[in-house]
């Protein structure tokens, strides 16, 4: 990185990072380190100095603009097509986006375990963290119309409150870095700006995010890359940053009805995604704009496949069950597409019946092979719609198979 001073300009005429020299104070007691480690991880290091972007205007090549226009049109059309069929696809797509975003951070879990975690199970930590990401994505969508620093803190709090409450919704107060070792930043691939710079940089980012004179996908891609460069939290930056993408998609009206699983598209080639963030930090925003646009196109393709699979499952279910129109079993079938693991309490709340009466709609679905009881308990029993979790797991496999 260049020395601290006037930010350099990258190939896209966008301000590149500079750096500043910071004295390093080890946080690990010396007696726990080898002599070689004590020698290697001492003395000053260079931390990024991130330029302000609130007044900067990005310029991309005509072919990139064409890709942005195509992806924007596809996103809007997909969102509109599902606008009259929100239940259950809005909840399913949001959960799929959350799971894909978590998988980018190597946090993966099967759909059944995620559904169990949504019911309160803490048996699988990864599933619990993914449910935290569902909460963060939900907060992002709900806060889209008032994006500010408090909204970002609320997203992070929703993400981390069940797994790391001590840091949930708080800006970091220490140095963070990517790559290298946990001992010190000297071998890191990227050293984020010092903690003291974070609040001002977030304020600048919010000012940029509120602009209306930049094509939405370009605007969103750059805001996301800037957020990841600031790295304002001790942990959860990637997942919060991708929640910010969803908030800005909703605020820009590219999406109004559903959460398009853009992270599933990014998951298709994580190396290119991380390289695009590096390119942004060097002063060229084109690659992250192209990466996000291609991810949106991939997300719509994969998301459309998932919606088609779920529609087919629902049609098959209705052919397999014989109950009167409006019966609780039919209403429960639609709910199972959103929540494929249920207990009596969940069914009672979903159908607005007493827990004692929740067995009535469950019974016909068990007889039809739609639900299967899997606990073997006589009390606190739970039922699983395996066809739905199979479709969700196949969605995740399709995204992973596309990786380069």
GIZI-V319782 format. One line per field, one symbol per residue. phi: phi as a letter, one per 40 degrees, with the letter a starting at -180 (. if undefined). Layout:
phi: ???
This chain:
phi: .ccdicdcbcccfbcccbabcbccbcccddccbcccccccbagcbbbcbcccbdbcbcbbcdccccccccccccdcccccccccbccbcccccccccccccccdcgbbacccccccccchcbcbcdcccccdcdcccccccccdcacacccccccccccbccbaccbcgbccbacbabggbccaccbccabcccdcccdcccdccccccccbbbddccdcccccccccccfcbcagccccccccdcccdcccgcbbbbcccdccccccaccccccccccdcchbccccccccccccccccccccccccccccccccdcccbbbcdgcdccccdcccccbcbbbccccdccbfbcdcccccccdcccccgcbbcbcgccbfcbbbccccccccccdccccccccc
